[in-house]
Amino acid sequence: MDTGRHTPTITAVIVNYNSGFWLARCLTALRKSPVDELIVIDNGSSDQSLDCVHAENNANISLVVNPHNPGYASACNQGLEKATGEFVLFMNPDCELLDNALKSLGAALQENSKAILAGPWIINQQGKVQRATLRRLPTFKTSMNEFLRPTSPDGVELSDLVKPEGVQLAEAVSGACMLVRSSLLQQLGGFDANYRLHCEDLDLMQRAALAGYAVLLVPDALVIHQQGVSSRGRPLWVEWQKHRGMWRFYKKFEAGENNIFKQAIVGISILGHYLLKAPVIWYKKLSTKASVHD
């Protein structure tokens, strides 16, 4: 029976950087989903990940190759500018859509005209939910709880709670895979390109909340995320960009309402967190290199 319901067009935008064979897996999964247009933005990869884009079965892919890496947010904006779909799926190259995930995300957006984006339930290869799938927007209070009491239910992270049923309103979901209403994203000016890597998704959701738009979590939409594929070559640099993004987010949205003492606490906490993590990351990188050569 014809319900007369409009089916929106969907453009998928994938930002690639040295993602190896994971990009091919991502594209294979996308071909099974109702995508009308597929755009790959490459940020100066030096590996062979783009070979799959030139394969015969991927002839309909629009490819943009940046000579250098302008950052994830900038590349997403390039994809948004080229996209013709009413909805745009921004997805990391190490993600795989499962079953009817994209249909579920699209249906959720259609049901709520004030929703700017919908995020899926993101799991790893073992089926465990990943951090940042569901979270609060960072504030001084929630961030301090997250830093000082990682297991606190009053922090930023909410993914370790019981998986909800049905579409949920959320403050923030994961930027690894999200279906966005193109017109509303354009109204907000796209992604903030001053974020080099990480936190650009939280920035978008904060601006969406301030503009009165809704963010949705769709638990029935399942996506596998390998996580960290593109960052393995430069883990310390990536971690620094993550913490740099945290500071920018705080300065942009909350610092003006805090006194100098609070600002100093946030700055010291972010820097201290990085300095604590850096040796562990460096050791893991050295251990990985050693195991490869053994």
N, C-alpha and C positions, 0 to 999 in steps of 0.2 A: 504494500500500500504506500502511495506517495504522500508523505507527511508535509511536503512543501518546505522542509527544512533545508536551509542553505548549507552546502558543504564548503568550508573555507579552503583555499589553496594553502599549501605548506611548502616553505623553502627550508631546507636543512643547510646549516652553515657549520663547517668543521674547521677549526683552526689547528693546523698541523705544525709540529716541530719535532723532527727526529723521532717519530713514533713507531718506526719499524713496521713489522707486519700487522700491528694493531690497527693501523688505518685501514688495511684491506679487510680485516674482520668487521670493522665498524661499517664500512661501505656495503659489505655483503648483507649485514643485518638490515641496513636502511633500504636495500632493494626489495625487501619483503614488507615494507611499510608504505602507507599512502603518501609518499613524498612527491610533490610535483616538480621540484627544482632542487638541485644539489650543488652547493658551492663549497669548494675547498680553498681556504686561504693558507698558504704555506709561508711560515716566518723564517725563511732562509735556512731550511734543513740542509744538512750535509750528509745524511744517510740515503738509503734507497727507498724510503717510505713512499715517495711519489710514483714509483714504478707502476703501482697498481692503478693509479689514476689514468695512466695511458693505455691500460688494457682495453680490449675491444668491448667488454661488457660494461665499461664505465665511460663510454664515448659521450654520454649526455652530461657529464660533469663539467661545470664551469670552474676553471682553475685560475687562481691569482697567486703568482709567485713573487713574494717580496724579496729583494736582494739582501735585506738584513732583517733583524727581528725587531719590529716596532712595538712589541708587547701584545699581550692577549687582548686587552680591551680595544686597542686600535684596530687589530685584525677583525674583531667582531663588528666594529663599526664599518669596516670595509665590506664585510658580508652583508650587513644591514642595508647599506647603500645600493648594493647590487640586487638584493632580494626583491622578488615580485610577489611573493606569497603574503596572504593576509596574516598568517601565523609564521613565525620563524623559529625553527628548532636549532638552538645553539647547543652543540654537543662536543665534548672532548673526543679525540680520536681513539682513546682507549676505553670507550663506552660501547656497549652493545644493547640495542633495543630487544626486548623479549616479547614474544606473542603479540598482543594487541596494545602494547604500551602507548604508541603514538595515537591510536584511536581514542584511548581512554583520556589522554592529556587533552586532545582536541575537543572531546565531548565536554570535559570539565570547563574549558574556557568558553565554549559556546553557551553553557548553562548560566554563566555569570558574566554579564557584559561589563562589569566593573573590574574584572580580574585582568591584570596585565600579564601574568605568567602563571604557568602550572609546572610543578616539579614532580618527578616520579619517586618511587621507593627504590633507592639505590643500594645494591648489594655487591659483595665481592664474589670471587669465584667459588667460595665455600657457602654462599647463600646468606652470609651475615650482613646485617645492615651497616652501612658506612657512616662514619661521623659526618656531620653537616647536612645529612639528608633532611633533618628537621631541626630548626634552631631558633633561638630568639635573636633579635637584632641587638648588637652589642651596645651596652650602656656602661657607665662607670661601675654601677652596682653589679650587673650580671658578669661583666668582664673580671672584676676583682674576685667574685665568687668562683669563676672558671679558673683563674690563675692560682688562687690560694686554697680552694677546696674543689679539686677536679671532679669529685664524685657528688658534689652538691646538686640537688634538683633545682636550685635557683641560679644556675649558671647559664651560659649561652646554649650549650649542647642539650638537645632533647631527643636525639635519635635512639638513645638507649632505653627509652620508655617503651611501653607496650605498643606494638604496631596498631595504629588506629584503623577503623573501618569506615569506608566511604570518603568522599572528598572533604578535605579539611581546610579551613582558613588558617594560614600560617603567617608568622612574622617574616620568616626566611627559610628558604630551601637551598639545596645544593646548586651551584652554578655549573657543575659538571655536565648536566643535561637539563635543559628547561625549554619549554615551548612558550614563546612570547608573542603577544599581540603586537604586530608590527606598528600599527598606527599610534598606539600609546607609547611604545618605546621611542618612536620618532618625536613625539610630543615632548618627551623628557630629555631629548637631545642625545639619545643613544647612551653608550657606556662612557664613563669618565676615563679618558685615555691617559690621565696622569697616574693611574694605577698601572704599574708595569706588569705585575703578575700577582694574582690573589686579591681578594677584598673588593674587586670591581663588581662582583655579584651582590655583595652585601650593600654596597653603595647604591646600586640600582634599586634594590628592594627598600632601602631607607627612603630614597627619593619618591618611590612609588607610594609608600605609606603616607608621606607628607602631602602628596598630591591627591590622596583619597582613593587610590587603587588597591585592589586586593591581590594577595599572593595565595596560591592554592597548592596543597599537597595532595597528590593522587596516589594513594597506597596500592591500588590495583594495577598501576603502571609500573612494571618491573624493568630495571636497567642494571646490567652488570657493568661495573667500573673497575678496571685494573688498577688505576690510580698511580700517579707518579711516573708514568712511562717517559714522558718528555723531559722530566727534571732529573733523571738519573745521572746525566753527564755533569750537571752543575748543582748538586744538592745544597751546598752552602749558599750559593748565590740565590737560589730559589727561596730558601728559608729566609734570607735577608729581605727579599722582595715581599715576602708574606708579612714580616714584621713591619717593614716600611709602609705597607698598605694598611696595617692596623693603626699606625700612628696617623696616617693621612685621614682615615675614616674618623678617628677621634677628633682631630683638629677641625675637620670639616663640619661635623654635626653636633659636637657636645662641648668642646673645649671652651667655647665662648661663654658657656653657662657655668663653668667651673672656675674656682679661684686658682691662683698660682700654685698653691700647695697640692691641690688635686691634680693639676696638670703635670706637676713634677712626679707625683706618684705613678701616674699612667705612663709617662715617658720612661721612668726608671724600671717599671714593671715590664714594659715591652722590650727594652734593651736587655734587662736581666734574663728574661725568658729566652731571648735569642742566644745570649752568651752561655746559658746552661745547656741549650740544645746543640750548639755548634760542635763541641767536642765529640758528642755521641754520633752526630752525623758524619763528622770527619773520620771517626774510628770505623764506622760501618762502611764508608767508601773505601778505606784502606783495606779492610778485611775482604771486601768483595773483589778488589784488584788482586789481592794475594791468592784467593781461592781460584781465580781465573787462571793464574800462572802456575798453580800447583799441578 
